[in-house]
Amino acid sequence: MSDPRYEVYEAGLIGEGMHEPPVLPAGLRRSPSGVDGLRTEHLVVNMGPQHPSTHGVLRMLVEVDGEEVVNAEASIGYLHRGIEKLAEHRRYDALGTLMDRGDYVSGIMGELAAALAVEQLLEVEVPRKAHWLRSLTSELNRIASHLVWYGTFGLDTGAMGQFLYAMRDREAILDILEAISGQRMMFNYVRPGGVVRDLPPGIDAKIRAFVDGFENVYLPEHDALLGGNEIFQSRVKGIGVITREQALAFGLTGPNLRASGVRYDVRANRPYAAYPELEFEVPVGETGDAWDRYLVRMEEMRQAARLIRQLIDGMPEGPHAAKVPKVLRPPAGEVYAAVESSRGETGVHLVSDGSEHPYRFHYRAPSLFALQALEEIVPGHLIADVVMIIGSTDVMMGEIDR
Amino acid sequence: MSPLAVSVLKVLACLGLMLANGVVMIWMLRKVLGHLHLRYGPLEMGPSGILQTTMDVLKLLTKEDVMPGAADKALFWLAPLAVFVPSLAAYAALPFSSTLRATSLDTGLLYTFAALSFVPLGILMAGWASGNKWSLLGGMRAAGQQIAYEVPLLLSVLPIVMLTGTTDLGRLVEAQSGVWAGFLPRWFIFDPLLWPTFLVFVVAALIESNQTPFDMSEAESELVAGFATEYSAMKFGLLFLSEFSNHFIISALAVTLFFGGWLLPWVPEGVSASLAPVTFILKTYVGIFVMMWIRGTFPRVRIDTLMELGWKRLIPISLALVVVMGIVIKAMPALARVVG
């Protein structure tokens, strides 16, 4: 730690007055055993990047007093692939491919953000059916992504069964998305102008069967298995509270923001794709603790199932993509397009200089904002809570490091 | 045979049982957890993967034994033994039948608990000696946890001791022979006076078994692998084996104390006696299955919740149960005799 506060602290420990408790800087608490002259030290543990519950390659430098965290510092960059720079050397229709590899468990939504930005630059009119297909795949993907969160959140608490139950349902979604797009995770399905292909025949029956089972059997089962467990509730209630003010100050979006009581959802506030035509609710929490974040995401899965039902029932006829040139050369300009991904507002800021490559491509990753909030809310909790808080915010290193 | 040779044979028999139990339980755990998790568990080695554990033992034996540079070398070597030996010693008093046991101790119950209570010491040693912060945290948790559950665990069986007047595990089982009302075995689990005792015992025993929801010192999602983080090869194997062996002992204690030990109800005495060891081991494995079931289902509690549970709930409850049992025995001896 290069923080001068700690140098003062350590100097106090090592210096002459070793048996006298050193004067602590404001904000640091002394452990009870430290008061009567017994020397105690803070321990800096390196949590990650190789740690079972840092959800990929997050590295947290955690300073603990016993098991209580006094300071936490997140360190990122272990999954950096230079997506933003790579994009400057790709053509506009390849941006979706890169976005897939950002937030890799909700790829469709990333692709959609890139496609929306390119379409804004090109000023193309997207056919109605393409809008609906985009929303349909987005919502399927949202459930798949939330199931990953649900499963890994349970794993963080040590419960393993429900993780595999969640994977079973996710597998069903991935099968459907594979039938639609040809790929399980790196879909590359949403392209500027529309989507790659129409729904394959017979898929709507498959989706309906999945939604029926998911809404009526599996989702209540998941909710009862984890959320209905008293041990789990005791682990998440009152843990990692992000107040409304903090959430807004940190620029949180998505379920993390809504759990703190702010009703902001890009689908509702700045609608895109087919969302203006659909009915859904935006669930919000009250206190902003890990339990609220759990409840909000579970409700979002319910709403997503409801949306999928509407989308399948009202799927319009017509072309699935607008005619766009093979090589896209949008006029010079600057746009920002955002979608509500499963982690929050995933935005794409695109600057075009009129050539076939973007001049600048910026990817707004909602997890990055959640990660910044983590450093603020983690101190004061136990190590066991740290993994719960990381799990509850559903940070995705793929999009943080890009 | 000389008494020494007999003793050596008995120790070897216990060791054999412990190793065999390890092999069976690891395979069982994989299968049980697999099926709980919508998987199949091992399938490749032998029918239903039954040889998988054997192969794993071979793998562990041939793996490089890594010792971290920062480790306290002597303690690092000693710790797996400090976990293994008490675990082996705990087999001595287990009554597999009225005659089949390594040694017949008047204080068998206390002895077994005493042997088991050495295990956290070994875990603390492992955690300290590894020179790893995660291991240290795991070891410290084991030390803190031990006091919180050993006391209620021991207190929780006191009512049974008061009722039967013995701590000899064999005589505790014999006290459960016979039937109530013509059909209900006189096992302590069917005695309403002892139901609260059983609940406290189950919780404390689950904590003792050191697995989810109480696997504080290992807690893979929090402490990487806790005290076992730096261990590899057969040293890790020994730690692992002792853990499984402890599950066996805890389950065997539960069977002895509450489920009639080797007794088989509703069959002639001769049949029950000749099947005694089989009955005992089968009952024990049912107990182990339930423990695995719990392990596959529940999330982990937090360390401070666990401490609170031990100190603020289990200890007062088990003390109260001792008092209640004392009153029942003194004030209503007829009731105590009828049900106990």
Interface residues (C-beta under 8 A of the other chain):
Chain A: L43 V45 N46 H51 P52 S53 E67 G154 L155 D156 T157 G158 A159 M160 G161 L164 Y165 R168 L226 N229 I231 F232 S234 R235 L382 I383 A384 D385 V387
Chain B: L33 L36 H37 L38 R39 K133 W134 L136 L137 R141 T212 P213 D215 A219 E220 S221 E222 L223 V224 G296 T297 F298 P299 R300 V301 R302 I303 D304 T305
